[in-house]
Amino acid sequence: MSDTTTVGAATQWHKSSRSNKSGSCVEVASVGTARVARDSKDPDGPVLPFAPATWASFLNNVKEGMYDLP
């Protein structure tokens, strides 16, 4: 996949249950073995692809609190 990609209309997007009501959210979907992310305010905008290993590393870092605010 390139830096941005197009996904089909049937793609199932998911948003965190902890997302706020303002609509400032990131949505994630699976496309083959890759994961893609987009801005929920711009569903027709760019889609960023992540290789499986990159996505797994990101999730691990989130779980370890690497991105938590002080």
Contact map, one row per residue, 1 for C-alpha under 8 A:
1111100000000000000000000000000000000000000000001000000000000000000000
1111100000000000000000000000000000000000000000001000000000000000000000
1111100000000000000000000000000000000000000000011000000000000000000000
1111110000000000000000000000000000000000000001111000000000000000000000
1111111000000000000000000000000000000000000001111000000000000000000000
0001111100000000000000000000000000000000000001100000000000000000000000
0000111110100000000000000000001000000000000000100000000000000000000000
0000011111100000000000000000000000000000000000000000000000000000000000
0000001111100000000000000000000000000000000000000000000000000000000000
0000000111110000000000000000000000000000000000000000000000000000000000
0000001111111000000000000000111000000000000000000000000000000000000000
0000000001111100000000000000110000000000000000000000000000000000000000
0000000000111110000000000011100000000000000000000000000000000000000000
0000000000011111000000000011100000000000000000000000000000000000000000
0000000000001111101000001111000000000000000000000000000000000000000000
0000000000000111111000000010000000000000000000000000000000000000000000
0000000000000011111000000000000000000000000000000000000000000000000000
0000000000000001111100000000000000000000000000000000000000000000000000
0000000000000011111110111000000000000000000000000000000000000000000000
0000000000000000011111111000000000000000000000000000000000000000000000
0000000000000000001111110000000000000000000000000000000000000000000000
0000000000000000000111110000000000000000000000000000000000000000000000
0000000000000000001111111000000000000001100000000000000000000000000000
0000000000000000001111111100000000000011100000000000000000000000000000
0000000000000010001100111110000000000011100000000000000000000000000000
0000000000000010000000011111000000001111000000000000000000000000000000
0000000000001111000000001111100000001111000000000000000000000000000000
0000000000001110000000000111110000111100000000000000000000000000000000
0000000000111100000000000011111000111000000000000000000000000000000000
0000000000110000000000000001111111110000000000000000000000000000000000
0000001000100000000000000000111111110000000000000000000000000000000000
0000000000000000000000000000011111100000000000000000000000000000000000
0000000000000000000000000000011111100000000000000011000000000000000000
0000000000000000000000000000011111110000000000001111000000000000000000
0000000000000000000000000001111111111000000000001111001000000000000000
0000000000000000000000000001111001111100000000111100000000000000000000
0000000000000000000000000111100000111110000000111000000000000000000000
0000000000000000000000000111000000011111011011110000000000000000000000
0000000000000000000000011110000000001111111010000000000000000000000000
0000000000000000000000111110000000000111111000000000000000000000000000
0000000000000000000000111000000000000011111000000000000000000000000000
0000000000000000000000000000000000000111111110000000000000000000000000
0000000000000000000000000000000000000111111110000000000000000000000000
0000000000000000000000000000000000000000011111000000000000000000000000
0000000000000000000000000000000000000110011111100000000000000000000000
0001110000000000000000000000000000000100000111110000000000000000000000
0001111000000000000000000000000000011100000011111000000000000000000000
0011100000000000000000000000000000011100000001111100000000000000000000
1111100000000000000000000000000001111000000000111110000000000000000000
0000000000000000000000000000000001110000000000011111011000000000000000
0000000000000000000000000000000011100000000000001111111000000000000000
0000000000000000000000000000000011100000000000000111111100000000000000
0000000000000000000000000000000000000000000000000011111110000000000000
0000000000000000000000000000000000000000000000000111111111000000000000
0000000000000000000000000000000000100000000000000111111111100000000000
0000000000000000000000000000000000000000000000000001111111110000000000
0000000000000000000000000000000000000000000000000000111111111000000000
0000000000000000000000000000000000000000000000000000011111111100000000
0000000000000000000000000000000000000000000000000000001111111110000000
0000000000000000000000000000000000000000000000000000000111111111000000
0000000000000000000000000000000000000000000000000000000011111111111000
0000000000000000000000000000000000000000000000000000000001111111111100
0000000000000000000000000000000000000000000000000000000000111111110000
0000000000000000000000000000000000000000000000000000000000011111110000
0000000000000000000000000000000000000000000000000000000000001111111100
0000000000000000000000000000000000000000000000000000000000001111111100
0000000000000000000000000000000000000000000000000000000000001100111110
0000000000000000000000000000000000000000000000000000000000000100111111
0000000000000000000000000000000000000000000000000000000000000000001111
0000000000000000000000000000000000000000000000000000000000000000000111
